[in-house]
Amino acid sequence: MIHNFNAGPSILPQEVFKQAAEAVLNYNNSGLSILELGHRTSTFQAVMDEAIALVKELMQLDADHEVLFLHGGASTQFMQVPMNLLDDKETAAYSDTGVWGGKAIKEAKLFGKVEIVCTGKESNYTVIPKDFAVPNDAKYFHITTNETIYGCQWQKIPKTSTPLIADMSSDILSRVMDFNQFDLIYAGAQKNMGAAGVNLVVVNKNILGKIKRAIPTIMDYRNHIKEGSMLNTPPVFAVYVCMLTLRWLKSIGGVAAVEKLNIAKADLLYNEIDANPLFKGTVAKEDRSKMNVCFVMNNPDLEAAFLAFTKEKGIVGIKGHRLVGGFRASLYNALPISSVQVLVDAMKEFAALNP
């Protein structure tokens, strides 16, 4: 059995794989593959409608928040957000908590002024900043709720009167929160929501249409809202896999239920990291991600041997990102706690073999 800890594209529920595979051959006994289904047909419209409805239900969104499924992944949103919300001479506030926050900052600077109100750079992104203030004149405040590479996560979402924007690519729908407090959320689907190729955007329509800049048609959120995410051909299969994954999440009890499972998985692994003499965590305990657990070995010379040892046990995807090294175990929604136990048992066994 393979235990998949990949950071993304990542593990999905087995029932989603089965249903998606069947749909590739014959979607709902239509005689057509989901891959060749016309996106303007009533058949696919039902898929899009259900996917949008499930997001609204699982997030308990109010009537002001619109749900979009767009091309381009989160990286496109790094530019699309400021393109829609920030004029040339205006300022946006950003948090710098790792690689992805840094990429968002770089793109925003192309459209207006950026003030970095807090950064974890001095700690090598092992701590989420706590003491900072958002300028009153900022058009919005952007955070990355979970940094996949360094493994730190906002455990408490900052309160601000400034419109709040969040990149939730790696922890979307993994924990209970007031999603309505955000004026815009974006998330690549390939970690907790589905297959690579589609990006979820949840936007409060009241923040749109307030800039002077001309926006290219395809980049204007208002056009996508008007056309129900059908402004151009959507990534049909990726949206379908999202719908199946959202169905699965609802079937197991929704966000509250999966949060309990995610806490149990994270506690199991972090407790072993803290107790095992061979390993140590890299992030401040209060800021540790429940999605991406980053850790290293006290003796780096043993890292290659440990990777080989875990590979023999069917554990894949735990090699750390090239920027930070060490190990990273991604505990996304669909990962069963039994796989975490296999990893923990492997750590215990390896420690016994290397006293």
C-alpha positions as a Markdown table, in Angstrom:
| # | Residue | x | y | z |
|---|---|---|---|---|
| 1 | Met | 0.0 | 0.0 | 0.0 |
| 2 | Ile | 1.2 | 3.5 | -0.9 |
| 3 | His | 1.0 | 6.2 | 1.8 |
| 4 | Asn | 0.9 | 9.5 | -0.1 |
| 5 | Phe | 2.3 | 12.6 | 1.7 |
| 6 | Asn | 2.9 | 14.6 | -1.5 |
| 7 | Ala | 2.5 | 18.4 | -1.1 |
| 8 | Gly | 0.5 | 18.7 | -4.4 |
| 9 | Pro | -0.9 | 17.4 | -6.6 |
| 10 | Ser | -1.8 | 15.3 | -3.6 |
| 11 | Ile | -4.0 | 12.6 | -2.3 |
| 12 | Leu | -7.7 | 12.5 | -3.0 |
| 13 | Pro | -10.4 | 10.2 | -1.6 |
| 14 | Gln | -10.5 | 6.7 | -3.2 |
| 15 | Glu | -14.2 | 7.1 | -4.1 |
| 16 | Val | -13.4 | 10.3 | -6.0 |
| 17 | Phe | -10.8 | 8.4 | -8.1 |
| 18 | Lys | -13.3 | 5.7 | -8.8 |
| 19 | Gln | -16.1 | 8.0 | -9.8 |
| 20 | Ala | -13.8 | 10.2 | -11.9 |
| 21 | Ala | -12.3 | 7.2 | -13.7 |
| 22 | Glu | -15.8 | 5.9 | -14.6 |
| 23 | Ala | -16.8 | 9.4 | -15.8 |
| 24 | Val | -13.8 | 9.5 | -18.2 |
| 25 | Leu | -15.2 | 6.4 | -19.9 |
| 26 | Asn | -18.9 | 7.1 | -19.7 |
| 27 | Tyr | -20.3 | 10.0 | -17.7 |
| 28 | Asn | -23.6 | 9.1 | -16.1 |
| 29 | Asn | -24.4 | 6.5 | -18.8 |
| 30 | Ser | -24.5 | 9.3 | -21.4 |
| 31 | Gly | -22.2 | 7.4 | -23.7 |
| 32 | Leu | -19.9 | 10.4 | -23.5 |
| 33 | Ser | -16.7 | 10.9 | -21.6 |
| 34 | Ile | -16.6 | 13.8 | -19.1 |
| 35 | Leu | -13.6 | 14.9 | -21.1 |
| 36 | Glu | -15.7 | 15.5 | -24.3 |
| 37 | Leu | -18.8 | 16.9 | -22.6 |
| 38 | Gly | -19.8 | 20.3 | -24.0 |
| 39 | His | -19.4 | 22.9 | -21.3 |
| 40 | Arg | -22.5 | 24.7 | -22.5 |
| 41 | Thr | -24.7 | 21.6 | -22.1 |
| 42 | Ser | -27.2 | 21.3 | -19.3 |
| 43 | Thr | -25.3 | 18.2 | -18.2 |
| 44 | Phe | -22.2 | 20.1 | -17.4 |
| 45 | Gln | -24.1 | 23.1 | -16.1 |
| 46 | Ala | -25.5 | 20.8 | -13.4 |
| 47 | Val | -21.9 | 19.9 | -12.4 |
| 48 | Met | -20.9 | 23.5 | -12.1 |
| 49 | Asp | -24.1 | 24.4 | -10.2 |
| 50 | Glu | -23.5 | 21.7 | -7.7 |
| 51 | Ala | -19.8 | 22.5 | -7.2 |
| 52 | Ile | -20.7 | 26.2 | -6.5 |
| 53 | Ala | -23.6 | 25.2 | -4.2 |
| 54 | Leu | -21.4 | 22.9 | -2.2 |
| 55 | Val | -18.8 | 25.5 | -1.7 |
| 56 | Lys | -21.4 | 27.9 | -0.5 |
| 57 | Glu | -22.9 | 25.3 | 1.9 |
| 58 | Leu | -19.6 | 24.1 | 3.3 |
| 59 | Met | -18.3 | 27.6 | 3.8 |
| 60 | Gln | -21.7 | 28.9 | 5.0 |
| 61 | Leu | -21.3 | 31.9 | 2.7 |
| 62 | Asp | -23.6 | 34.9 | 2.8 |
| 63 | Ala | -25.4 | 36.3 | -0.2 |
| 64 | Asp | -22.6 | 38.9 | -0.9 |
| 65 | His | -20.0 | 36.2 | -1.6 |
| 66 | Glu | -19.7 | 34.8 | -5.1 |
| 67 | Val | -18.0 | 31.5 | -6.0 |
| 68 | Leu | -15.9 | 31.1 | -9.1 |
| 69 | Phe | -14.0 | 28.3 | -10.7 |
| 70 | Leu | -11.2 | 29.8 | -12.8 |
| 71 | His | -8.1 | 28.8 | -14.8 |
| 72 | Gly | -4.6 | 29.6 | -13.8 |
| 73 | Gly | -4.1 | 28.4 | -10.3 |
| 74 | Ala | -3.2 | 30.5 | -7.3 |
| 75 | Ser | -0.2 | 32.0 | -9.2 |
| 76 | Thr | -2.6 | 33.8 | -11.6 |
| 77 | Gln | -4.4 | 35.3 | -8.6 |
| 78 | Phe | -1.2 | 36.9 | -7.4 |
| 79 | Met | -1.7 | 39.4 | -10.3 |
| 80 | Gln | -5.5 | 39.2 | -10.7 |
| 81 | Val | -6.2 | 40.3 | -7.1 |
| 82 | Pro | -4.3 | 43.6 | -7.4 |
| 83 | Met | -5.4 | 44.1 | -11.0 |
| 84 | Asn | -9.0 | 44.2 | -9.8 |
| 85 | Leu | -8.5 | 45.9 | -6.4 |
| 86 | Leu | -5.5 | 48.3 | -6.5 |
| 87 | Asp | -5.0 | 51.5 | -8.5 |
| 88 | Asp | -1.5 | 52.7 | -9.3 |
| 89 | Lys | -1.1 | 55.3 | -6.5 |
| 90 | Glu | -2.9 | 53.2 | -3.9 |
| 91 | Thr | -1.3 | 51.0 | -1.3 |
| 92 | Ala | -2.0 | 47.3 | -0.4 |
| 93 | Ala | -0.8 | 45.7 | 2.8 |
| 94 | Tyr | 0.8 | 42.3 | 2.6 |
| 95 | Ser | 2.1 | 39.7 | 5.0 |
| 96 | Asp | 5.4 | 37.9 | 4.2 |
| 97 | Thr | 5.3 | 34.5 | 5.8 |
| 98 | Gly | 7.1 | 32.4 | 3.2 |
| 99 | Val | 7.7 | 31.7 | -0.5 |
| 100 | Trp | 4.1 | 32.1 | -1.6 |
| 101 | Gly | 3.5 | 35.3 | 0.2 |
| 102 | Gly | 6.6 | 36.6 | -1.4 |
| 103 | Lys | 5.4 | 35.7 | -4.9 |
| 104 | Ala | 2.1 | 37.5 | -4.2 |
| 105 | Ile | 4.0 | 40.6 | -3.1 |
| 106 | Lys | 6.2 | 40.6 | -6.2 |
| 107 | Glu | 3.2 | 40.6 | -8.5 |
| 108 | Ala | 1.2 | 43.2 | -6.6 |
| 109 | Lys | 4.0 | 45.7 | -7.0 |
| 110 | Leu | 3.3 | 45.8 | -10.7 |
| 111 | Phe | -0.1 | 47.4 | -10.0 |
| 112 | Gly | 0.4 | 49.7 | -7.1 |
| 113 | Lys | 2.3 | 50.3 | -3.9 |
| 114 | Val | 2.8 | 47.5 | -1.4 |
| 115 | Glu | 3.5 | 47.8 | 2.3 |
| 116 | Ile | 4.8 | 44.7 | 3.9 |
| 117 | Val | 3.3 | 45.0 | 7.4 |
| 118 | Cys | 4.8 | 41.9 | 8.8 |
| 119 | Thr | 7.4 | 39.3 | 7.9 |
| 120 | Gly | 8.8 | 36.1 | 9.1 |
| 121 | Lys | 12.0 | 36.4 | 7.1 |
| 122 | Glu | 14.3 | 37.0 | 10.1 |
| 123 | Ser | 13.2 | 33.7 | 11.6 |
| 124 | Asn | 13.6 | 31.9 | 8.2 |
| 125 | Tyr | 9.8 | 31.8 | 8.1 |
| 126 | Thr | 9.5 | 29.6 | 11.2 |
| 127 | Val | 7.3 | 32.0 | 13.1 |
| 128 | Ile | 4.0 | 33.8 | 12.1 |
| 129 | Pro | 4.3 | 37.5 | 13.0 |
| 130 | Lys | 2.1 | 38.6 | 15.9 |
| 131 | Asp | 2.8 | 42.3 | 16.5 |
| 132 | Phe | 1.9 | 44.4 | 13.5 |
| 133 | Ala | -0.6 | 47.0 | 12.3 |
| 134 | Val | -2.4 | 47.4 | 9.0 |
| 135 | Pro | -2.4 | 50.9 | 7.7 |
| 136 | Asn | -5.8 | 52.6 | 7.6 |
| 137 | Asp | -5.4 | 53.7 | 4.0 |
| 138 | Ala | -4.6 | 50.2 | 2.7 |
| 139 | Lys | -7.0 | 49.0 | 0.1 |
| 140 | Tyr | -6.7 | 45.5 | 1.4 |
| 141 | Phe | -4.6 | 43.2 | 3.5 |
| 142 | His | -3.3 | 40.0 | 2.0 |
| 143 | Ile | -2.3 | 36.9 | 3.9 |
| 144 | Thr | -1.2 | 33.4 | 3.0 |
| 145 | Thr | -3.1 | 31.3 | 5.6 |
| 146 | Asn | -0.7 | 28.3 | 5.3 |
| 147 | Glu | 2.8 | 28.3 | 3.8 |
| 148 | Thr | 3.3 | 24.9 | 2.2 |
| 149 | Ile | 7.1 | 25.1 | 1.9 |
| 150 | Tyr | 8.1 | 26.2 | 5.4 |
| 151 | Gly | 5.2 | 24.7 | 7.2 |
| 152 | Cys | 3.8 | 27.6 | 9.2 |
| 153 | Gln | 0.1 | 28.5 | 9.4 |
| 154 | Trp | -2.0 | 31.4 | 10.8 |
| 155 | Gln | -3.7 | 29.7 | 13.7 |
| 156 | Lys | -5.6 | 32.8 | 14.4 |
| 157 | Ile | -6.8 | 35.0 | 11.5 |
| 158 | Pro | -6.0 | 38.6 | 12.1 |
| 159 | Lys | -8.9 | 41.0 | 12.7 |
| 160 | Thr | -8.9 | 44.1 | 10.6 |
| 161 | Ser | -11.3 | 46.7 | 9.3 |
| 162 | Thr | -9.4 | 46.6 | 6.0 |
| 163 | Pro | -10.7 | 44.2 | 3.3 |
| 164 | Leu | -9.0 | 40.8 | 4.0 |
| 165 | Ile | -7.7 | 38.7 | 1.1 |
| 166 | Ala | -6.3 | 35.2 | 1.6 |
| 167 | Asp | -4.4 | 32.6 | -0.4 |
| 168 | Met | -5.8 | 29.4 | 1.1 |
| 169 | Ser | -4.3 | 27.0 | -1.5 |
| 170 | Ser | -2.9 | 24.5 | 1.0 |
| 171 | Asp | -5.5 | 24.6 | 3.8 |
| 172 | Ile | -8.8 | 25.4 | 2.1 |
| 173 | Leu | -11.7 | 23.7 | 3.8 |
| 174 | Ser | -9.5 | 22.0 | 6.3 |
| 175 | Arg | -10.7 | 23.8 | 9.4 |
| 176 | Val | -13.7 | 25.8 | 10.7 |
| 177 | Met | -13.5 | 29.5 | 10.3 |
| 178 | Asp | -15.7 | 32.4 | 9.4 |
| 179 | Phe | -15.2 | 32.5 | 5.7 |
| 180 | Asn | -17.4 | 35.6 | 5.4 |
| 181 | Gln | -14.8 | 37.7 | 7.1 |
| 182 | Phe | -12.7 | 37.4 | 4.0 |
| 183 | Asp | -13.4 | 39.7 | 1.1 |
| 184 | Leu | -11.6 | 37.4 | -1.3 |
| 185 | Ile | -10.3 | 33.9 | -1.0 |
| 186 | Tyr | -8.4 | 32.0 | -3.6 |
| 187 | Ala | -7.1 | 28.4 | -3.6 |
| 188 | Gly | -5.5 | 26.1 | -6.2 |
| 189 | Ala | -7.6 | 22.9 | -6.0 |
| 190 | Gln | -4.8 | 20.3 | -6.1 |
| 191 | Lys | -4.2 | 20.0 | -2.4 |
| 192 | Asn | -7.5 | 19.7 | -0.6 |
| 193 | Met | -10.2 | 20.2 | -3.2 |
| 194 | Gly | -9.5 | 18.2 | -6.3 |
| 195 | Ala | -7.3 | 17.9 | -9.4 |
| 196 | Ala | -4.8 | 20.4 | -10.7 |
| 197 | Gly | -6.1 | 22.7 | -13.3 |
| 198 | Val | -8.7 | 24.8 | -11.6 |
| 199 | Asn | -8.7 | 27.6 | -9.0 |
| 200 | Leu | -11.4 | 28.4 | -6.5 |
| 201 | Val | -12.2 | 32.1 | -6.0 |
| 202 | Val | -14.6 | 33.3 | -3.4 |
| 203 | Val | -15.2 | 37.1 | -3.6 |
| 204 | Asn | -17.4 | 39.6 | -1.9 |
| 205 | Lys | -18.9 | 41.3 | -5.0 |
| 206 | Asn | -19.1 | 44.6 | -3.0 |
| 207 | Ile | -15.4 | 45.2 | -3.3 |
| 208 | Leu | -15.3 | 45.0 | -7.1 |
| 209 | Gly | -15.6 | 47.8 | -9.6 |
| 210 | Lys | -13.9 | 50.5 | -7.5 |
| 211 | Ile | -10.7 | 51.1 | -9.5 |
| 212 | Lys | -10.0 | 53.3 | -12.5 |
| 213 | Arg | -7.8 | 50.8 | -14.3 |
| 214 | Ala | -9.1 | 49.1 | -17.5 |
| 215 | Ile | -9.1 | 45.4 | -16.8 |
| 216 | Pro | -8.8 | 42.8 | -19.6 |
| 217 | Thr | -12.1 | 41.0 | -20.1 |
| 218 | Ile | -10.8 | 37.6 | -19.0 |
| 219 | Met | -9.2 | 39.0 | -15.8 |
| 220 | Asp | -12.2 | 40.9 | -14.5 |
| 221 | Tyr | -13.9 | 39.0 | -11.7 |
| 222 | Arg | -17.2 | 40.7 | -12.5 |
| 223 | Asn | -17.3 | 39.1 | -16.0 |
| 224 | His | -16.8 | 35.7 | -14.5 |
| 225 | Ile | -19.5 | 36.3 | -11.9 |
| 226 | Lys | -21.9 | 37.4 | -14.7 |
| 227 | Glu | -21.2 | 34.3 | -16.8 |
| 228 | Gly | -21.2 | 31.8 | -13.9 |
| 229 | Ser | -17.6 | 30.8 | -14.4 |
| 230 | Met | -18.4 | 30.1 | -18.1 |
| 231 | Leu | -16.9 | 33.2 | -19.6 |
| 232 | Asn | -14.6 | 30.9 | -21.5 |
| 233 | Thr | -14.3 | 27.1 | -21.6 |
| 234 | Pro | -13.8 | 26.1 | -18.0 |
| 235 | Pro | -11.4 | 23.2 | -17.0 |
| 236 | Val | -14.4 | 20.7 | -17.2 |
| 237 | Phe | -12.7 | 17.7 | -15.7 |
| 238 | Ala | -11.0 | 19.6 | -12.9 |
| 239 | Val | -14.3 | 21.2 | -11.9 |
| 240 | Tyr | -15.9 | 17.8 | -12.0 |
| 241 | Val | -13.3 | 16.3 | -9.7 |
| 242 | Cys | -13.7 | 19.3 | -7.3 |
| 243 | Met | -17.5 | 18.6 | -7.2 |
| 244 | Leu | -16.8 | 15.0 | -6.3 |
| 245 | Thr | -14.4 | 16.0 | -3.6 |
| 246 | Leu | -16.8 | 18.5 | -2.2 |
| 247 | Arg | -19.5 | 15.9 | -2.2 |
| 248 | Trp | -17.1 | 13.6 | -0.2 |
| 249 | Leu | -16.3 | 16.3 | 2.3 |
| 250 | Lys | -20.0 | 16.9 | 2.9 |
| 251 | Ser | -20.7 | 13.2 | 3.2 |
| 252 | Ile | -18.2 | 12.8 | 6.1 |
| 253 | Gly | -19.6 | 15.6 | 8.1 |
| 254 | Gly | -18.2 | 18.8 | 6.4 |
| 255 | Val | -15.5 | 21.1 | 7.6 |
| 256 | Ala | -16.0 | 20.6 | 11.3 |
| 257 | Ala | -15.7 | 16.8 | 11.0 |
| 258 | Val | -12.5 | 16.9 | 8.8 |
| 259 | Glu | -10.9 | 19.5 | 11.1 |
| 260 | Lys | -11.1 | 17.0 | 14.0 |
| 261 | Leu | -9.4 | 14.4 | 11.8 |
| 262 | Asn | -6.7 | 16.9 | 10.7 |
| 263 | Ile | -6.0 | 17.8 | 14.3 |
| 264 | Ala | -5.7 | 14.2 | 15.3 |
| 265 | Lys | -3.3 | 13.5 | 12.4 |
| 266 | Ala | -1.1 | 16.5 | 13.1 |
| 267 | Asp | -1.0 | 15.8 | 16.9 |
| 268 | Leu | 0.1 | 12.2 | 16.2 |
| 269 | Leu | 3.0 | 13.2 | 14.0 |
| 270 | Tyr | 4.2 | 16.3 | 15.9 |
| 271 | Asn | 4.1 | 14.3 | 19.2 |
| 272 | Glu | 6.5 | 11.7 | 17.6 |
| 273 | Ile | 8.7 | 14.4 | 16.2 |
| 274 | Asp | 9.0 | 16.0 | 19.6 |
| 275 | Ala | 9.6 | 12.7 | 21.4 |
| 276 | Asn | 11.9 | 11.0 | 18.9 |
| 277 | Pro | 15.6 | 11.7 | 19.6 |
| 278 | Leu | 16.4 | 11.6 | 15.8 |
| 279 | Phe | 14.0 | 14.3 | 14.7 |
| 280 | Lys | 13.1 | 17.9 | 15.4 |
| 281 | Gly | 10.5 | 20.3 | 14.1 |
| 282 | Thr | 11.5 | 23.5 | 12.3 |
| 283 | Val | 8.5 | 25.8 | 13.1 |
| 284 | Ala | 7.5 | 27.5 | 16.4 |
| 285 | Lys | 5.0 | 25.2 | 18.1 |
| 286 | Glu | 2.3 | 27.7 | 18.2 |
| 287 | Asp | 2.6 | 28.3 | 14.4 |
| 288 | Arg | 3.0 | 24.8 | 13.2 |
| 289 | Ser | 0.9 | 23.9 | 10.1 |
| 290 | Lys | -1.6 | 21.1 | 10.4 |
| 291 | Met | -1.4 | 20.6 | 6.7 |
| 292 | Asn | 2.4 | 20.6 | 6.0 |
| 293 | Val | 4.5 | 19.1 | 8.8 |
| 294 | Cys | 8.2 | 20.2 | 8.3 |
| 295 | Phe | 11.0 | 18.5 | 10.3 |
| 296 | Val | 14.7 | 17.6 | 10.1 |
| 297 | Met | 17.0 | 15.1 | 11.6 |
| 298 | Asn | 19.5 | 16.0 | 14.3 |
| 299 | Asn | 22.1 | 14.1 | 12.3 |
| 300 | Pro | 21.6 | 15.2 | 8.6 |
| 301 | Asp | 23.9 | 12.3 | 7.5 |
| 302 | Leu | 20.9 | 9.9 | 8.3 |
| 303 | Glu | 18.4 | 11.7 | 6.0 |
| 304 | Ala | 19.1 | 9.6 | 2.9 |
| 305 | Ala | 18.9 | 6.4 | 4.9 |
| 306 | Phe | 15.6 | 7.4 | 6.4 |
| 307 | Leu | 14.1 | 8.3 | 3.0 |
| 308 | Ala | 15.2 | 4.9 | 1.7 |
| 309 | Phe | 13.8 | 3.2 | 4.8 |
| 310 | Thr | 10.4 | 4.9 | 4.5 |
| 311 | Lys | 10.2 | 4.2 | 0.7 |
| 312 | Glu | 10.4 | 0.5 | 1.5 |
| 313 | Lys | 7.3 | 0.9 | 3.6 |
| 314 | Gly | 5.4 | 2.6 | 0.9 |
| 315 | Ile | 5.7 | 6.1 | 2.2 |
| 316 | Val | 6.1 | 8.6 | -0.6 |
| 317 | Gly | 6.3 | 12.4 | -0.8 |
| 318 | Ile | 8.1 | 13.2 | 2.5 |
| 319 | Lys | 11.3 | 14.7 | 1.1 |
| 320 | Gly | 11.4 | 18.4 | 2.0 |
| 321 | His | 11.2 | 21.2 | -0.5 |
| 322 | Arg | 14.6 | 22.0 | -2.2 |
| 323 | Leu | 14.7 | 25.4 | -0.5 |
| 324 | Val | 14.6 | 24.1 | 3.0 |
| 325 | Gly | 15.6 | 20.4 | 2.9 |
| 326 | Gly | 14.7 | 17.9 | 5.6 |
| 327 | Phe | 11.3 | 16.4 | 5.4 |
| 328 | Arg | 7.7 | 17.5 | 4.8 |
| 329 | Ala | 4.7 | 15.4 | 5.4 |
| 330 | Ser | 1.5 | 16.8 | 4.0 |
| 331 | Leu | -1.6 | 15.8 | 5.9 |
| 332 | Tyr | -4.4 | 17.0 | 3.6 |
| 333 | Asn | -8.0 | 16.2 | 4.2 |
| 334 | Ala | -8.1 | 12.9 | 2.3 |
| 335 | Leu | -5.0 | 11.4 | 4.0 |
| 336 | Pro | -6.2 | 8.7 | 6.4 |
| 337 | Ile | -4.8 | 8.7 | 10.0 |
| 338 | Ser | -3.6 | 5.1 | 9.3 |
| 339 | Ser | -1.0 | 6.5 | 6.9 |
| 340 | Val | 0.3 | 8.9 | 9.6 |
| 341 | Gln | 0.5 | 6.0 | 12.0 |
| 342 | Val | 2.7 | 4.1 | 9.4 |
| 343 | Leu | 5.0 | 7.1 | 9.2 |
| 344 | Val | 5.2 | 7.4 | 13.0 |
| 345 | Asp | 5.9 | 3.7 | 13.3 |
| 346 | Ala | 8.7 | 4.0 | 10.7 |
| 347 | Met | 10.2 | 6.8 | 12.7 |
| 348 | Lys | 10.2 | 4.8 | 15.9 |
| 349 | Glu | 11.7 | 1.8 | 14.2 |
| 350 | Phe | 14.4 | 3.8 | 12.5 |
| 351 | Ala | 15.3 | 5.4 | 15.8 |
| 352 | Ala | 15.6 | 1.9 | 17.4 |
| 353 | Leu | 17.9 | 0.9 | 14.6 |
| 354 | Asn | 20.1 | 4.0 | 15.0 |
| 355 | Pro | 20.5 | 4.6 | 18.7 |
